[in-house]
Amino acid sequence: MAVGCVIELAARVASRELQNGFAVVRPPGHHAEESTAMGFCFFNSIAITAKYLRDKLNIGKILIVDLDVHHGNGTQQAFYADPSILYVSLHRYDEGNFFPGSGAPNEVGSGPGEGYNINIAWTGGLDPPMGDVEYLTAFRTVIMPAANEFDPEIVLVSAGFDAVEGHDPPLGGYKVTAKCFGHLTKQLLKLAGGRVVLALEGGHDLTAICDASEACINALLGNEASTGSQWSHTLCQWIVLWLSLRSKRGRRQKQYLLWPLFQSMLSSVFLRKAAELLVSPWKKSQPCEVPSLP
């Protein structure tokens, strides 16, 4: 039933019968793989819906944004070699020590799908926990630029709310506000002529789920809402790109060599200076060499 609800909603949005929509369904689906149920997920509603839109309705470009605090291993697996679907996930990773352990930054797709799988994999545990600044900056510097370049015909969102404040550390532990999720939804509405479909994924705190769902629905309806956070756009917009590029072994992250828009960022002196000023004292780990373009 959950899969059918998401398919029907997405089909109506794709055909312009509806402008956008939010499928409040259970169980979640983004952990379910082709032949394996896991993480409370039995059928991958978003992945099945994307394949339906691609194969039955001839939708050529589909963007999937996964907001759940856990990586959507099933969705990534389904489209890892598919250039018609851009999958982007923001999730707690902790060097593979947070469930499900997948979603490293260097998992970028394979074959013709290389570059169409973007993982913004947060590390460092909960010191400090990620919040509005990190998520808003990720959208500003990575997700929206890549999405605009991809130019999707429809946007599917795995709307997991276990990154919302109120979840215990084993279940998330992050401090993203409900209003922030509303703002992220508002940003996605700038894509694909506003054809955006949200499907409820993870979340274990009822208050957090209700508040975040309300914020997202308000965004879909066009109601104004503030983000609830203030930050400096001058330097903070570079944090996420820098953190994604860094690794304790100094490995290059191939993802950022595959999208032209990031190549100019990598060569920016401002990027290096901003990272030096902001990231070094904030993330207490060994310094790493800034990856350079070949």
Secondary structure, 3 states (H helix, E strand, C coil): CHHHHHHHHHHHHHCCCCCCEEECCCCCCCCCCCCCCECCECCCHHHHHHHHHHHHCCCCCEEEEECCCCCCHHHHHHCCCCCCEEEEEEEECHHHCCCCCCCCCCCCCCHHHCCCEEEEEECCCCCCCCEHHHHHHHHHHHHHHHHHHHCCCEEEEEECCCCECCCCHHHCCCEECHHHHHHHHHHHCCCHHHCEEEEECCCCCHHHHHHHHHHHHHHHHCCCCCCCCCCCHHHHCCHHHHHHHCCCCCCCCHHHHCCHHHHHHHCCHHHHHHHHHHHHHHCCCCCCCCCCCC
